[in-house]
C-alpha cells in the first residue's frame, strides 16, 4: 500500500506483505502506477532500482492488481497486488480486489477521523486543564485574607496541575525590594538566600527581569545564573525550563512569581497566556489585600474603641474597669507598657499597670515624675512625649530596659473633675503615636473616665442596696410549729446584691406566710422592687379572707402600676396551717417547688399563674396540698436549676432526683446537701443568684 500526506509530493510504502523490509524505505513519485518510478533514500540499499518492477524482479513479482483508494485520505493512497508476471487475474479476483480497496479506504478514513478526534480531545483536555487551573488559582486568590495563605494555595495548585518542582511568590515595594511571600519545594538553606533582594537594572535574575520588563520571562530569554544552577542542583534538577511572571495591577508591579518545571520543552504561546492570567489574578489578590489592610488599619482604632467601650462597661467593678481599659489600650496602640495614675490629693498614685512589675502599683509620684500626665490634665488633651537616654524618674529603668522612646499621656476627667492619667509607652520610635492614635487615646480616656465614675456610683448604690437586701431577707429566729432553713448565694462578688429573696412570717397563731421570689435585675433597683413585692404581699396577707391567688393579683397590679414595663418578678406565696398541715399556695411564674414525703417520694408543685408585674389585670389560681409532720417544703430560685457545667444545666430532673435520695432529718441538712451538690456540679461557679428556703411542719413544742 502506497500513501502520501497532504504536505507530501512522493508516495511512501505504508504497509506491505511478503516483500523485503527494505522496500518500506522506497519513495515513489506520483506517476501512473503501471510505470511508477522509485528511488532509494540516501544511505539506503546498495541496489538502486529505477522502477517498482525493477525493485521486485528479484522476487519474480509484478504489478498484478492496481486500485487507487477514494478521496479524503490525505492526498491519496494506492493499493497494489503483486504476483507472478504471467498471472492473469479473473474478473472475480479483480472485483474482490476492488472490494478490498474500498474496505481499505473506509478503514483508513475511519482511522483518520479517529486521529482527528483524539487530537481534538487532547486539545480540549489541555484547554480544560488550563481553565481548571485558572479556576483553582482564582478560588485560592479569594479564599483567605492572608496573602501568605493565598500564595501557598496558588503554588500548590500550580504544582498539581503543571508539575512545577520549585516555586516562589514575592511582594514588590516602592524601594524596589522583592520579599519572599511563599515558596514551594525550596530547602530552608536556600530559602534564606532568596528571602529578600533588591531589583537592580543589571540583575541577571529571571524574577528581576520580569519585574523590570513587566512581562513573562523564560530561561530562553535570560542566561541561567550561578545561583539558579545551585538552586536546581539542590533540588536534584538539571537544565529545566524556568519562568518568571510579573504581578501587575492598576497600581503597577506589586510582586512576582518564579517557577521551575521538570521539563526541557520550551514554553508554548498558550502557556504564556496562561501565566499572564495567573499573574493578573495574583496581582489583583495582592492589590485587594493591600487595600483591605489600609481600610482595616483605618478602622482598627475605631473597632478597638468599641471593644474598649464593651470591656469597660461589661462590669461595674472599678478594678476590672480600669485594668480592662488599660489592657485594651495597650493592644490597640501596639505599645509595650502602660500605667494608670490616679490623682489622690496632691499625689499621683500608680494604681494599674501593664508591662511593669507588680511592685509598681501603689507607688506615689511627684508632679515632676508625672510631668507629661500633669501637662495632659492641665491642657485637657492627650500629649505625646519622647524619652532620651539621660531621662530619670520612676520609669527610667523600664525605659532603658525596653528601649522605650515615646509616651502618650491621656487625661482621665469627668466634666471638671480630674481622675488621673493613662500613660502608654512605645519603643517603635520618636513621636510614634500618630493623629489617629492620639484621637483614639482621647476617646479611650473619655470611656475610661465615664466607666470609672459609673463604677464609683455603683459601689455607692451597691452598699445601699446590700443594706436594704439584708434587711429584707432577715427571717425570724424561730417560729413555733415550723422548722426552716434559708440559703442565699450570689453568682459573683460584683453582683452580691441580686434579685432573689425569701420571707417567712407569722399571720396568726395558726397560720404562717411563706414567700420566695426572683426579681428581674440587680442592684438598688432590684432591692427596691423586692421591698415593694415583699411588703405588698405581707400587707394583703394580713387582710382577713384573702387567699394567695387574690393576694398575688392585687400585688401584680400594684407592682405594674409602680414600675416600668421591663420590671417583673416570679413569686411563690403560700399559707401553711401549722395545726392541720394544709398548705394553700399560688405561684406567679416561679420555678416548680417540691415536698419531700415520708415515704421517700417527691411531690412536685407546679406554677399556677403568669409572672408578677408585667401586665395589669392578670389572674392567678391557688392550689391546696397537705404537709404532714416532718415533711419538707423545698423552695428555690432558678439559679439552682440553671447552674451549668460544660454547657449542661443542673436542671429540675437532677434536682428532684437528688431530693428523692436526700435524708429527711432536717431542713438544714437538706439545704446543705442540695447546695453542696449544685456547687460541685457547677465547679463552684454560678451563672445566676441562688436562693433556697426549706420549711417543715413540726410539733409546736419543739
Residue pairs with C-beta under 8 A, 6 or more apart in sequence:
1 13
1 14
1 15
1 16
1 77
1 78
1 79
1 80
1 104
2 11
2 12
2 13
2 14
2 28
2 77
2 78
2 80
3 11
3 12
3 14
3 73
3 74
3 76
3 77
4 10
4 11
4 12
4 30
4 74
4 75
4 76
4 77
5 74
5 75
6 74
6 75
8 74
8 75
9 29
9 30
10 27
10 28
10 29
10 30
11 27
11 28
11 29
11 30
11 76
11 78
12 24
12 26
12 27
12 28
13 23
13 24
13 25
13 26
13 28
14 77
16 23
16 24
18 82
19 56
19 59
19 61
19 82
20 59
22 44
22 45
23 55
25 40
25 41
25 44
25 45
26 38
26 39
26 40
26 52
26 55
27 38
27 39
27 41
28 36
28 37
28 38
28 52
29 36
29 37
29 38
29 39
30 76
31 37
33 63
33 66
33 68
33 78
33 80
34 63
34 66
35 51
36 51
36 52
36 63
37 50
37 51
38 49
38 50
38 51
38 52
38 54
38 55
39 48
40 47
40 48
40 49
49 55
52 63
53 62
53 63
56 62
56 82
60 84
60 85
61 82
61 83
61 84
61 85
62 82
62 83
62 84
62 85
62 87
63 80
63 81
63 82
64 81
64 82
64 83
64 84
64 87
64 89
65 79
65 80
65 81
65 83
65 89
65 93
65 94
65 97
66 78
66 79
66 80
66 81
67 78
67 79
67 81
67 97
67 98
67 100
67 101
68 76
68 77
68 78
68 79
68 101
69 76
69 77
69 78
69 79
69 101
69 104
69 105
69 108
70 102
70 105
70 109
72 109
72 112
73 105
73 108
73 109
73 112
74 112
77 104
77 105
77 108
79 97
79 100
79 101
79 104
81 89
81 97
83 89
89 97
126 270
129 161
130 270
130 274
132 161
133 157
133 158
133 161
133 162
133 274
133 278
134 274
134 277
134 278
134 281
136 157
136 161
137 154
137 157
137 158
137 278
137 281
137 282
138 281
140 150
140 153
140 154
140 156
140 157
141 150
141 154
141 281
141 282
141 284
141 285
142 285
143 149
143 150
143 153
144 150
144 153
145 289
145 292
147 171
147 181
147 285
147 286
147 289
148 181
148 182
150 282
150 285
150 289
151 169
151 181
151 182
151 282
152 182
152 184
154 169
154 257
154 278
154 282
155 164
155 167
155 169
155 182
155 183
155 184
156 184
158 164
158 167
158 184
158 259
158 278
159 167
159 184
159 185
162 259
162 261
163 261
163 262
163 263
164 184
164 185
164 259
164 260
164 261
164 262
165 185
165 235
165 237
165 240
165 260
165 261
165 262
166 183
166 184
166 185
166 186
166 231
166 232
166 235
166 237
166 258
166 259
166 260
167 183
167 184
167 185
167 257
167 258
167 259
167 260
168 180
168 182
168 183
168 184
168 186
168 194
168 207
168 257
168 258
169 180
169 181
169 182
169 183
169 255
169 256
169 257
169 282
170 178
170 179
170 180
170 181
170 207
170 255
170 256
170 257
170 258
171 178
171 179
171 181
171 254
171 255
171 286
172 178
172 179
172 199
172 211
172 247
172 253
172 254
172 255
172 256
173 179
175 198
176 198
176 199
176 200
177 196
177 197
177 198
177 199
178 196
178 197
178 198
178 199
178 207
178 208
178 211
178 255
178 256
179 195
179 196
180 191
180 194
180 195
180 196
181 255
183 191
183 194
185 235
186 194
186 231
186 235
187 234
187 235
189 234
190 230
190 231
190 234
193 227
194 227
194 231
197 205
197 208
199 208
199 211
199 212
200 208
201 212
203 209
203 212
204 222
204 223
204 225
205 225
205 227
205 228
205 244
206 217
206 218
206 219
206 221
206 222
206 228
206 242
206 243
206 244
206 258
207 244
207 256
207 257
207 258
209 217
209 221
209 222
209 244
210 216
210 217
210 244
210 245
210 246
210 256
210 258
211 246
211 253
211 256
213 246
214 246
214 248
214 253
215 246
216 243
216 244
216 245
216 246
216 267
216 272
216 275
216 276
216 279
217 243
217 244
218 241
218 242
218 243
218 244
218 266
218 267
219 240
219 241
219 242
219 243
220 266
220 267
224 239
224 242
228 242
231 260
232 238
232 239
232 240
232 260
235 260
237 260
237 262
239 264
240 260
240 261
240 262
240 263
240 264
241 260
241 261
241 263
241 264
241 265
241 266
241 267
242 258
242 259
242 260
242 261
243 258
243 259
243 261
243 267
243 275
244 256
244 257
244 258
244 259
245 256
245 257
245 258
245 259
245 275
245 276
245 278
245 279
246 253
246 255
246 256
246 279
247 253
247 254
247 255
247 256
247 257
247 279
247 280
247 282
247 283
247 286
248 254
248 279
248 280
248 283
249 280
249 283
249 284
249 286
249 287
250 287
251 287
253 283
254 283
254 286
254 287
254 290
255 282
255 283
255 286
257 278
257 279
257 282
267 275
298 436
300 332
301 332
301 436
301 437
301 439
301 440
304 328
304 331
304 332
304 440
305 332
305 440
305 443
305 444
305 447
307 328
307 332
308 325
308 328
308 329
308 332
308 444
308 447
308 448
309 447
311 324
311 325
311 328
312 321
312 324
312 325
312 328
312 447
312 448
312 450
312 451
313 451
313 454
314 324
315 321
315 324
315 455
315 494
316 454
316 455
316 458
316 459
316 462
316 494
317 455
317 493
317 494
318 452
318 455
318 456
318 459
320 494
321 448
321 451
321 452
321 455
322 340
322 351
322 352
322 448
322 451
322 452
323 352
325 340
325 422
325 444
325 447
325 448
325 451
326 338
326 339
326 340
326 352
326 353
326 354
326 422
327 354
328 444
329 338
329 422
329 424
329 441
329 444
330 336
330 337
330 338
330 354
330 355
330 424
332 440
332 444
333 408
333 424
333 426
333 433
333 437
333 440
333 441
334 426
334 428
335 408
335 424
335 425
335 426
335 427
335 428
335 432
336 355
336 402
336 404
336 425
336 426
336 427
337 353
337 354
337 355
337 356
337 398
337 402
337 404
337 424
337 425
338 353
338 354
338 355
338 422
338 423
338 424
338 425
339 350
339 352
339 353
339 354
339 356
339 360
339 395
339 422
339 423
340 350
340 351
340 352
340 353
340 412
340 420
340 421
340 422
340 423
340 448
341 348
341 349
341 350
341 351
341 365
341 370
341 373
341 420
341 421
341 422
341 423
342 348
342 349
342 351
342 419
342 420
343 349
343 377
343 418
343 419
343 420
343 421
346 367
347 364
347 365
347 366
348 364
348 365
348 366
348 367
348 369
348 370
348 373
348 374
348 420
348 421
349 362
349 363
349 364
349 365
350 360
350 361
350 362
350 363
350 365
351 361
351 362
351 420
352 361
353 360
353 361
355 398
355 402
355 425
356 395
356 398
363 394
365 394
367 374
368 393
369 393
369 394
370 421
372 383
372 385
372 407
372 409
372 423
373 409
373 411
373 420
373 421
373 423
374 421
375 383
375 409
376 382
376 383
376 409
376 410
376 411
376 421
377 411
377 413
377 418
377 420
377 421
379 411
380 411
380 413
381 411
381 442
382 408
382 409
382 410
382 411
382 438
382 441
382 442
382 445
383 408
383 409
384 406
384 407
384 408
384 409
384 431
384 433
384 438
385 406
385 407
385 409
386 405
386 406
386 407
386 430
386 431
387 399
387 404
387 405
387 406
387 407
389 400
391 399
395 404
395 425
398 404
398 425
399 425
402 425
402 427
403 427
404 425
404 426
404 427
405 426
405 427
405 428
405 429
405 430
405 432
406 425
406 426
406 428
406 429
406 430
406 431
406 432
406 433
407 423
407 424
407 425
407 426
408 423
408 424
408 426
408 433
408 437
408 438
408 441
409 421
409 422
409 423
410 421
410 422
410 423
410 424
410 441
410 442
410 444
410 445
411 418
411 421
411 445
412 418
412 419
412 420
412 421
412 422
412 445
412 448
412 449
412 452
413 419
413 445
413 449
414 449
414 450
414 452
414 453
419 449
419 452
419 453
422 441
422 444
422 445
422 448
424 433
424 441
426 432
426 433
433 441
458 523
461 523
461 524
462 496
462 497
462 523
462 524
464 524
464 527
465 497
465 523
465 524
465 526
465 527
466 496
466 497
466 527
468 524
468 527
468 528
468 531
469 497
469 498
469 501
469 527
469 530
472 501
472 503
472 527
472 530
472 531
472 534
473 486
473 488
473 501
473 502
473 503
475 484
475 486
475 502
475 503
475 504
476 504
476 505
476 506
479 504
479 506
479 512
480 578
480 700
481 512
481 578
481 579
481 697
481 698
481 699
481 700
482 504
482 512
482 576
482 578
482 695
482 696
482 697
482 698
483 666
483 667
483 695
483 696
483 697
483 698
483 702
484 504
484 667
484 693
484 694
484 695
484 696
485 666
485 667
485 668
485 670
485 671
485 692
485 693
485 694
486 502
486 504
486 671
486 691
486 692
486 693
486 694
487 671
487 675
487 690
487 691
487 692
487 693
488 500
488 502
488 689
488 690
488 691
488 692
489 639
489 675
489 686
489 689
489 690
490 496
490 497
490 498
490 686
490 689
491 498
491 639
491 686
491 687
491 688
491 689
491 690
492 686
495 522
495 689
497 522
497 523
497 524
497 526
497 527
498 522
498 526
498 688
498 689
499 518
499 519
499 520
499 521
499 522
499 526
499 529
499 530
499 569
499 689
500 517
500 518
500 519
500 637
500 639
500 689
500 690
500 691
501 515
501 516
501 517
501 518
501 519
501 530
501 533
501 534
501 691
502 515
502 516
502 517
502 635
502 691
502 693
503 513
503 514
503 515
503 516
503 534
503 537
503 538
504 512
504 513
504 514
504 515
504 693
504 695
505 512
505 513
505 538
505 541
506 512
506 513
507 513
507 541
507 542
507 575
510 577
510 578
510 579
511 575
511 576
511 577
511 578
512 575
512 576
512 578
513 537
513 538
513 541
513 573
513 574
513 575
514 572
514 573
514 574
514 575
514 576
514 585
514 633
514 635
514 693
514 695
515 534
515 537
515 571
515 572
515 573
516 571
516 572
516 590
516 635
516 636
516 637
516 691
516 693
517 530
517 533
517 534
517 569
517 570
517 571
517 572
517 590
517 612
517 637
518 569
518 570
518 571
518 590
518 637
518 638
518 639
518 689
518 691
519 526
519 529
519 530
519 533
519 567
519 569
520 526
520 566
520 567
520 568
520 569
521 529
521 567
525 567
529 559
529 563
529 567
529 569
529 613
532 558
532 559
532 562
532 563
533 555
533 559
533 569
533 571
533 612
533 613
536 554
536 555
536 558
536 559
537 551
537 552
537 555
537 571
537 573
540 546
540 550
540 551
540 554
540 555
541 551
541 573
541 575
546 554
547 575
547 584
547 586
547 622
548 573
548 574
548 575
548 584
548 585
548 586
548 620
548 622
549 586
549 608
549 609
549 619
549 620
549 621
549 622
550 620
551 573
551 586
552 571
552 573
552 586
552 588
552 609
552 612
552 620
553 618
553 619
553 620
555 571
555 612
556 588
556 612
556 613
556 616
556 618
556 620
557 616
557 617
559 567
559 568
559 569
559 612
559 613
560 613
560 614
560 615
560 616
561 616
563 613
565 614
567 613
568 611
568 612
568 613
568 614
569 588
569 611
569 612
569 613
570 587
570 588
570 589
570 590
570 591
570 611
570 612
570 637
570 638
571 587
571 588
571 589
571 590
571 612
572 585
572 586
572 587
572 588
572 590
572 593
572 635
573 585
573 586
573 587
573 588
574 583
574 584
574 585
574 586
574 633
575 583
575 584
575 585
576 582
576 583
576 627
576 633
576 695
576 697
577 583
578 697
578 700
580 626
581 626
581 627
581 628
581 629
581 631
581 697
582 624
582 625
582 626
582 627
583 624
583 625
583 626
583 627
583 633
584 622
584 623
584 624
585 605
585 608
585 622
585 623
585 624
585 625
586 608
586 609
586 620
586 621
586 622
586 623
587 593
587 605
587 606
587 607
587 608
587 609
588 607
588 609
588 610
588 611
588 612
588 620
589 607
589 609
589 610
589 611
589 612
590 607
590 637
591 607
591 636
591 637
591 638
591 640
591 641
591 652
592 604
592 605
592 606
592 607
592 652
593 604
593 605
593 633
593 634
593 635
593 636
594 602
594 603
594 604
594 605
594 633
594 634
594 655
594 656
594 659
595 602
595 603
595 605
595 625
595 627
595 631
595 632
595 633
595 634
596 602
596 631
596 632
596 634
596 659
596 660
596 662
596 664
596 670
597 603
597 628
597 631
598 628
598 630
598 631
598 664
600 660
601 660
602 656
602 659
602 660
603 625
604 656
605 623
605 625
606 623
608 620
608 621
608 622
608 623
609 618
609 619
609 620
609 621
610 618
610 620
627 633
627 696
627 697
628 697
629 697
629 698
629 699
630 664
630 696
630 697
630 698
631 664
631 696
631 697
632 664
632 667
632 670
632 694
632 695
632 696
633 694
633 695
633 696
634 659
634 670
634 674
634 692
634 694
635 692
635 693
635 694
635 695
636 655
636 674
636 690
636 691
636 692
636 693
637 688
637 689
637 690
637 691
637 692
638 688
639 686
639 687
639 688
639 689
639 690
639 691
640 650
640 655
640 674
640 678
640 690
640 692
641 649
641 650
641 651
641 652
641 655
642 649
642 650
642 687
642 688
643 649
643 650
643 678
643 681
643 682
643 686
643 687
643 690
644 650
644 682
644 687
645 681
645 682
645 683
650 678
650 681
650 682
654 681
655 674
658 673
658 674
658 677
659 670
659 674
662 669
662 670
662 673
662 674
663 669
663 670
663 673
664 670
666 696
667 694
667 695
667 696
668 694
670 694
671 692
671 694
674 692
675 690
675 692
678 686
678 690
679 686
